[in-house]
Amino acid sequence: MRQSLLILAVVISSILCLFGYCAALIDWIQDFQTGVYTTSYLEATFETAAILLYSYAGFFFLKRRVTL
C-alpha cells in the first residue's frame, strides 16, 4: 500500500512538472512572438535560462535512467 502511494505521488508530480514546463514554454514562445523581450532583456534572460536549465536537467535524467 505504501509503495503504491509513492508511485502515485511520483506519477502525479511528474505530470504536474510536465504541465508547468509546457506552460512556461508556451509563455516563452508567446512573449517572443509579441516582442515582450525587446523591452525587457532581464526577463528574457531569466526565462530562457530557466527553460534551458529545466530541459538540460530532463535530458540528463533521461540519459542516466533510460538505457537502450
Beta strands, then each sheet from edge to edge (+ up, - down):
end
